[in-house]
Amino acid sequence: MADEQRPQVIGRVGALLRAIAGHEPVGSSTSDLARATSLARPTVHRLLTSLADEGLVDRDPKTGRWSLGPELYLLGSLAAGRYDITDLARDVLRDLARETGESAFLSARRGDETVCLASEEGSFPLRSHVLHVGIRLPLGVASAGLVILSHLSDRDIDEYLSRTDLTAEWGPDHTRQAVEERIAATRLAGYSTNPALLVEGSWGMGAAVFDHRDAPVWALSITGVESRFREDRRPELGELLLRQAHRLTQLLRQRPRRSG
């Protein structure tokens, strides 16, 4: 393989694995993955076959649907000690859900996206089902992605918004000007608010969690129905979010850092 082709192949493999992960645990057809990655179906099939030979993906012989493979589980379990913070976040999520009555979530930044890593259901019987473990959303979309983006430097925000068109998939509420206005409001409050921009009647709020370098690497968020996010209640919810986000940040900083 020519040297100039290697990065392209790696990018395609990464896109395929992320697309498969987004459809766990039901699996994905080859055609579904071709559409999700904008790759030709023969190319997708060839790459999947090679990945299956390495144990990185698995194919159900009955349905023909693709899932993440056993080798990824082994690799992920080794990486978990360095990157996974869900062990520290469990009590935080549980307390946040108990204090607010809303469903609580932990998301992590991965490049230009956030990935939901863990969740805890709230006690209020009506719930929003926008978020779930494994879902990926662009920075600036939903409360977790907005609060992480808002805590980046002005230069990083400008570079991201200059290369990203969120309106194509997420609609006119996600123009650059609209996102910048929400960033300004988030910086002023300290927490983000998503006023039903993704699904009608489903609100969310988020607070950033920082690593040892003060980088906004994770976010705590809560979601629920609109009636639970009244204007007079949002400051209280924001304070609870900020308190638990600060708690998780401190827990992370107390954890021994691994070398490498």
Salt bridges, closest charged atoms under 4 A:
ASP3 OD1 - ARG6 NE 3.35
ASP32 OD1 - ARG35 NH2 2.57
ASP32 OD2 - ARG65 NH2 3.61
ASP91 OD1 - ARG94 NH1 2.59
ASP95 OD1 - ARG98 NH2 3.64
ASP95 OD2 - ARG247 NH1 2.76
GLU102 OE2 - ARG228 NE 2.59
GLU102 OE2 - ARG233 NH1 3.07
ASP112 OD1 - ARG163 NH2 2.74
GLU113 OE1 - ARG136 NH1 3.09
GLU121 OE1 - ARG127 NH2 3.62
ASP154 OD1 - ARG187 NH1 2.79
ASP158 OD1 - ARG176 NH2 2.49
GLU159 OE2 - ARG155 NE 3.31
GLU180 OE2 - ARG176 NE 2.90
ASP211 OD2 - ARG213 NH2 2.84
ASP214 OD1 - ARG253 NH2 2.29
ASP232 OD1 - ARG230 NE 3.14
